Amino acid sequence: MRTLALPVLHEVVELCDVTCFLDVYLPISRKMVFAEKVDSSQLLRYQLPMNTPMSVLCGASGLAILAYLPQDQITQILAEERPAPNSGEPVPSRATLDRRIAKIRACGFAINHGQKPANTVGISAPIFGASGTVVDAS
């Protein structure tokens, strides 16, 4: 996956000069990890912990994955989660999350402000495997 994604990550950085990540969903733990990244040329860069399991309820990368998970997995994730690590936002209600998921599905990507890390904007799109299930985001 990393080998296939790297040319795309490099192209995004070349076109937009923003740090770009490949995020991988871990279905057993219902978490995601930042598995690969390409840094921008900017002096202040978007730094996130690599290969460390994180919530899919926080940040654009997690939400782009979450929006395409089966309903039973979303229910389990909501039951297990804690407030957002950087912003302290509480776990959203199911109704709030369902509205957010509908918006993500309607436009095909997620945008988030200030959750991973604070004072940043993240944009992420889901990546689907051969079976049609969401496996990553970028």
N, C-alpha and C positions, 0 to 999 in steps of 0.2 A: 504494500500500500504506500509506504513512504517513498519508494523508488518511483512509483507511478505519479505520486502527487508532487514531488519536488519541482519538475519543470513548470507545472501550473502555478505553484507558489512563487517561483522566481518570476514568472510572467506577470502576476498580480503586483509584485513589488516593483518590477520594472515600469509598469504602467501607472501605478498609483503612489509609489514610494511610501508605502505603509507596511508595517510588519504583518506577515501573513502566517497563520498557523494551520496545521492539519490536526483535527481533533478526532479521537477514536472513541466510540461508545463501547463500554464494557458491560454486556448484558447481565452477567451473573451478579455483579455488585450494583448495577443500575447507576453507574458513574461514568465519567468520561475522563480522558487524559489528553493533554497537549502532546502529541507524538512527534511532531516535526515543526520547524519554523524557519522562515527566512526573514532576516532583519531588514528594515528600511535603512536608508542612508542618513536619516534624521539623528541628530545628537541625542534627543530624548526619545528613547525607544520603549515600546510596549513590552514589558518583561513579565512573564508568567512562569510558574513552576512547571517544568517539563516532566512528563511521565508520572505525575502525581494524581491519583484519583480525586475527582472533584464533582460537585453537584451539577446535574443538568438543569437545575432550576435557576441557576444564576448565569448571567452573561449571554450574549448572542449565540455563542458557540453551543452552549448547553441547550438553549431554547430551540435552536434550529434542529437539534436531534430530538428533543422532547416532543416537539410538535408532530412528529411522525411515528411515535411509539404507539403500541397497542394500548387501549384504555386501561386494561388491568395493570400494566406496568406503570402508567402515569399515576394511578391510584396508590400503588405501593410506594412510589417515589415520594408523593405528597405525604404519606404517613411517616416516612423515615427522615424527612429533611428538617433542617434547622434554619434559622435566619441567615441571610446572605452574609458571607464572611467579611466583606469590606464595607458595605453600606449599612449592614444591620437590618435591612428590610425583612419583615416577617415573611414566613412561608405564605404564599398567596392562597386564597380560598379556591376551591375547585371552580366556582363560577368565574372568578377573575382569570384563572389560568385557562379555562376553556375559551374565554373571549380572546385572550392573547394568542392561543394556539390557532384559532380561526383566522386571525389577522396574518399570522405567519404563513399558514397554508394558502391563504388568498394571494399573497404577494410572492411566496416562494423563498423568502429569506427572513432572518430575524435581525432586528436592531435593538441594542440595549445601551443604556447610559449609566456608567459609573458603578458597575457591580464587580468587574474583574479587569483591572483594578479600578479604584475610585478615580473620578474625574477623567474618564475616557469614554469613547464611543466604540462599540463593537458592531460589526456587520458580519453575518455568517449565513451560509447556505448549506442545506443538507446534502450529503452524498449517499446514494443508494447502492447497495450491493446487487449482484446478479439476480438474487431472489426477489428484489423489489423492496427489501426492508432497509431502513436507514442504518448506516454503519459508521458514518463519519460526518464531519462538518468542516467547512473551511471558510 
